[in-house]
């Protein structure tokens, strides 16, 4: 199944850009050594982080695996921004001075082996001195959300109900029901089933080292612990290609 089809992509674009906004200051701090270089953004969504990258002077290739998200990003960012559809772990990645991703994008891959392949591909796309900065769900992500209550949110022209479950220690599930206007005076109901694979992030630095990237795993983006903390169970993987 393709995640973030039309209705959920629209809801996400209209109501869920806060995570990118919180991550942006620390992430831009990490990208200072390659300012003005080419940044490959994986999982750009509707462009919430992309706007921050462009405003900071970076050249950006913004990518997403969802056709609906790519369409929204192109509409939001304009024709001068390079927005492409790209699906990890197998689509080739363009060479870049940095690879960034927020929103635990690679946690949407089907299993830990696919996550490892995606991390290797990101490392391989970096030029020497290039910066890697992504977030990902650790095994803790499921543990701290055990028994989490269902959640409903709404805006002027959208509503969403999310049911959570954790059928295994390394799987976190969201069953998402969306409501958007149907254009004929009523509301259209849709739904998606999302599965996130959770991994032991303490193993990631060794994997990346084998692909030429010296990396650390923290609970924030940026060069100091004063940066905004990620949600519980999420980790920032940051590093530099040697």
C-alpha positions as CSV (number, residue, x, y, z in Angstrom):
1,X,0.0,0.0,0.0
2,X,1.2,3.5,-0.8
3,X,1.2,5.7,2.3
4,X,-0.2,9.2,2.3
5,X,-2.7,9.0,-0.5
6,X,-4.7,12.1,-1.5
7,X,-6.9,12.7,1.5
8,X,-4.4,11.9,4.2
9,X,-1.7,13.9,2.3
10,X,-4.0,16.9,2.3
11,X,-4.7,16.6,6.0
12,X,-1.0,16.2,6.8
13,X,-0.1,19.2,4.8
14,X,-2.8,21.4,6.5
15,X,-2.4,20.3,10.0
16,X,0.9,18.6,10.7
17,X,3.9,20.8,9.8
18,X,4.9,21.5,13.4
19,X,7.5,18.7,13.7
20,X,9.5,20.1,10.7
21,X,9.3,23.6,12.2
22,X,10.7,22.3,15.6
23,X,13.5,20.4,13.9
24,X,14.6,23.1,11.5
25,X,16.8,25.3,13.7
26,X,18.9,22.4,15.0
27,X,19.1,20.8,11.6
28,X,20.2,24.0,9.9
29,X,22.9,24.4,12.5
30,X,24.2,21.0,11.5
31,X,24.1,22.0,7.8
32,X,26.2,25.2,8.4
33,X,29.4,23.6,7.0
34,X,27.7,22.9,3.7
35,X,25.6,26.0,3.5
36,X,24.9,26.8,-0.2
37,X,25.4,23.2,-1.2
38,X,23.0,20.7,-2.5
39,X,20.7,19.1,0.0
40,X,18.8,15.9,-0.8
41,X,15.6,15.8,1.3
42,X,14.0,12.4,1.7
43,X,10.3,12.4,2.5
44,X,9.6,16.1,2.0
45,X,5.9,15.8,2.4
46,X,4.2,19.0,1.3
47,X,7.4,21.0,1.8
48,X,7.4,22.1,5.5
49,X,11.1,21.5,6.0
50,X,12.0,22.4,2.4
51,X,10.9,26.0,3.0
52,X,13.4,26.3,5.9
53,X,16.2,24.8,3.8
54,X,15.6,27.1,0.9
55,X,15.3,30.2,3.2
56,X,18.7,29.3,4.6
57,X,20.3,29.4,1.2
58,X,20.5,25.7,0.4
59,X,19.8,24.2,-3.0
60,X,17.4,21.4,-2.5
61,X,16.2,18.3,-4.3
62,X,13.0,17.5,-2.4
63,X,11.7,13.9,-2.7
64,X,8.8,11.8,-1.5
65,X,7.5,8.4,-2.1
66,X,3.9,9.5,-2.2
67,X,2.6,10.8,-5.5
68,X,0.0,13.0,-3.6
69,X,2.7,14.6,-1.4
70,X,4.9,15.3,-4.5
71,X,1.9,17.1,-6.1
72,X,1.3,19.1,-3.0
73,X,5.0,20.0,-2.6
74,X,5.2,21.2,-6.2
75,X,2.1,23.3,-5.8
76,X,3.4,24.8,-2.5
77,X,7.0,25.4,-3.5
78,X,6.7,26.5,-7.1
79,X,8.2,25.3,-10.4
80,X,11.7,26.6,-9.6
81,X,12.2,23.9,-6.8
82,X,13.3,20.4,-7.9
83,X,10.7,18.1,-6.4
84,X,10.9,14.4,-7.4
85,X,9.1,11.2,-6.5
86,X,11.7,8.8,-5.0
87,X,11.1,5.6,-3.0
88,X,13.6,4.0,-0.7
89,X,15.4,1.7,-0.3
90,X,15.9,0.9,-4.0
91,X,15.6,4.0,-6.1
92,X,19.0,5.6,-6.8
93,X,19.8,8.7,-4.9
94,X,21.4,11.8,-6.4
95,X,24.8,12.8,-5.1
96,X,24.5,15.7,-2.6
97,X,26.3,17.7,0.1
98,X,23.7,16.7,2.7
99,X,20.9,14.2,3.1
100,X,18.2,15.1,5.5
101,X,14.9,13.7,6.5
102,X,12.4,14.4,9.3
103,X,9.1,12.7,10.2
104,X,10.7,9.2,10.7
105,X,10.4,8.6,7.0
106,X,12.6,5.5,6.9
107,X,10.6,4.0,9.7
108,X,7.9,3.4,7.1
109,X,10.0,0.9,5.3
110,X,8.8,-2.8,5.6
111,X,11.5,-4.2,7.9
112,X,14.9,-3.6,9.6
113,X,16.8,-4.9,6.5
114,X,15.2,-2.3,4.3
115,X,16.0,0.4,6.9
116,X,19.7,-0.7,6.8
117,X,19.7,-0.6,3.0
118,X,18.2,2.9,3.0
119,X,20.8,4.1,5.5
120,X,23.6,2.7,3.3
121,X,22.1,4.4,0.3
122,X,22.0,7.7,2.1
123,X,25.6,7.3,3.1
124,X,26.6,6.5,-0.4
125,X,24.9,9.6,-1.8
126,X,27.0,12.0,0.3
127,X,30.0,13.8,-1.1
128,X,33.2,13.8,1.1
129,X,32.4,16.1,4.0
130,X,28.7,15.7,3.4
131,X,26.2,15.8,6.3
132,X,23.6,13.2,7.2
133,X,20.7,14.3,9.4
134,X,17.6,12.2,9.8
135,X,15.2,11.0,12.4
136,X,14.0,7.5,13.0
137,X,12.0,5.4,15.5
138,X,13.9,3.5,18.1
139,X,12.5,0.4,19.8
140,X,11.6,2.7,22.7
141,X,9.0,4.4,20.5
142,X,6.6,1.5,20.9
143,X,7.3,0.9,24.5
144,X,6.6,4.4,25.7
145,X,3.3,4.4,23.7
146,X,1.9,1.2,25.0
147,X,-1.8,1.6,25.6
148,X,-1.9,5.1,24.0
149,X,-5.4,6.3,23.7
150,X,-6.9,7.0,20.3
151,X,-6.6,10.6,19.2
152,X,-8.8,13.0,17.1
153,X,-7.8,16.3,15.6
154,X,-9.6,18.7,13.3
155,X,-9.2,21.9,11.4
156,X,-11.6,24.1,9.4
157,X,-11.7,21.7,6.5
158,X,-10.3,18.4,7.7
159,X,-10.5,15.9,10.6
160,X,-8.6,12.8,11.5
161,X,-8.9,10.0,14.0
162,X,-5.9,7.8,14.8
163,X,-6.0,4.5,16.5
164,X,-2.7,3.1,17.9
165,X,-1.4,-0.4,18.5
166,X,1.9,-2.2,18.9
167,X,1.4,-5.9,17.8
168,X,5.1,-6.6,18.2
169,X,8.1,-5.0,19.9
170,X,9.4,-3.7,16.6
171,X,6.2,-2.6,15.0
172,X,4.0,0.4,15.7
173,X,0.7,0.7,13.9
174,X,-1.5,3.7,13.2
175,X,-5.0,3.2,11.7
176,X,-5.9,6.6,10.4
177,X,-9.4,7.7,9.4
178,X,-9.7,11.0,7.5
179,X,-12.6,13.3,6.8
180,X,-12.4,16.0,4.1
181,X,-15.0,18.0,2.1
182,X,-16.1,16.1,-1.0
183,X,-16.8,19.2,-3.0
184,X,-20.6,18.5,-3.0
185,X,-21.5,19.8,0.4
186,X,-20.7,16.6,2.3
187,X,-17.6,15.0,3.9
188,X,-15.7,12.1,2.4
189,X,-14.4,9.5,4.7
190,X,-11.1,7.7,4.0
191,X,-8.6,5.5,5.8
192,X,-5.1,4.2,5.8
193,X,-3.2,1.6,7.8
194,X,0.4,2.6,8.7
195,X,3.0,0.4,10.0
196,X,6.3,1.7,11.4
197,X,9.3,-0.6,11.9
198,X,11.2,0.1,15.1
199,X,14.9,-0.5,15.3
200,X,17.8,-0.6,17.8
201,X,19.3,2.7,16.9
202,X,22.4,2.1,18.9
203,X,23.5,-0.2,16.1
204,X,23.3,2.5,13.4
205,X,26.7,4.2,13.9
206,X,28.5,1.0,13.2
207,X,26.5,0.4,10.1
208,X,27.1,3.9,8.8
209,X,30.8,3.6,9.7
210,X,31.1,0.7,7.3
211,X,29.8,3.0,4.6
212,X,32.2,5.9,5.4
213,X,30.0,8.0,7.7
214,X,31.0,8.9,11.2
215,X,27.6,9.2,13.0
216,X,26.0,9.7,16.4
217,X,22.5,9.0,17.8
218,X,20.9,11.6,20.0
219,X,17.4,12.8,21.0
220,X,17.8,16.1,19.3
221,X,19.1,17.8,16.1
222,X,21.8,20.3,16.4
223,X,25.3,20.8,17.9
224,X,24.2,21.2,21.5
225,X,21.6,19.7,23.9
226,X,19.8,23.0,24.0
227,X,18.1,22.1,20.7
228,X,14.5,21.0,20.8
229,X,14.0,17.4,21.9
230,X,12.5,14.9,19.6
231,X,9.3,13.1,20.6
232,X,9.9,10.2,23.1
233,X,11.4,7.2,21.3
234,X,12.5,9.1,18.3
235,X,16.2,9.5,17.6
236,X,18.3,11.9,15.5
237,X,21.0,10.2,13.5
238,X,23.6,12.7,12.4
239,X,27.0,12.3,10.8
240,X,29.6,13.4,8.3
241,X,31.1,11.4,5.4
242,X,34.9,11.1,5.7
